[in-house]
Amino acid sequence: MPRLADQSLPLQHCTVLSLRPRGQHASLRAACARHGARLLALSPLAITPLASVQTRTALLAALAADVLLFTSPNAVRAAATLHPLHARHGQHWLAVGRGTQRALARAGIAALAPTRMDSEGLLGLPALANVHALRIALVTAPGGRGVIAPTLQARGAQVLRVDVYARAAVTIPKQRWALLATALRQPAHVALALSSGEALHALLAQTPPALLPILRKVRVAAASARLAQAAHDAGFRLVEQASSARPADVLAAIARTWPRAST
């Protein structure tokens, strides 16, 4: 049986740039290894849990709502550190995607998640079709597109928003830029895994001017149509839309357009 090193893996010689928050690259790194790719972590953001008395009080009230919506695995983890998560009889617990759904499952909550893993997919769930006079808790972080709450309010729901964590911009270390510069000597062998518009903007704000035009030559695997458009707007031209932000789906999007001649 041939050794793994002798087998042709789909993304050999590919460097995948990860913009996930600091300390949250493990799942994408493991997926890269399975495809033969290398991962270069460039974290322009870090996650900071919010634990003030006001946050705890707001979360306690939110946990009594008719419907609870969690917008990310980070929201689940941050909320669970503030108060145990227990589903009450008759409540609906919803997750924006499978990763958030799995995080809730680890906390003991069976939640529904849409097939289309974004705000529009979440808002299309049958559980949110008729929400007039219902109390809906939105467990999330500051920022974002702000689509969910206004839509639910327009449908007649009372929305209780609880920000349980924040995303803070952090400085990318010099050695990371040096590694990126080395990888960009062959931009055709580099791909950017894009699952956050905020992270993309934070990266570009820090990128050394000499690297910017070369960085824009790399392939981008965007986790949604919105993020694909954000990449185009930022000057990237080789953009492929993934079916979700899951590492396997992001790498599948890269592999679809990966030039076999470069491997």
Secondary structure, 3 states (H helix, E strand, C coil): CCCHHHCCCCCCCCEEEECCCCCCCHHHHHHHHHHCCEEEECCCEEEEECCCHHHHHHHHHHCCCCEEEECCHHHHHHHHHHCCCCCCCCCEEEECCHHHHHHHHHCCCCCECCCCCCHHHHHCCHHHCCCCCCEEEEEECCCCCCCHHHHHHHCCCEEEEEECEEEEECCCCHHHHHHHHHHCCCHHHEEEEECCHHHHHHHHHHCCCCCHHHHCCCEEEECCHHHHHHHHHCCCCCEEECCCCCHHHHHHHHHHCCCHHHC
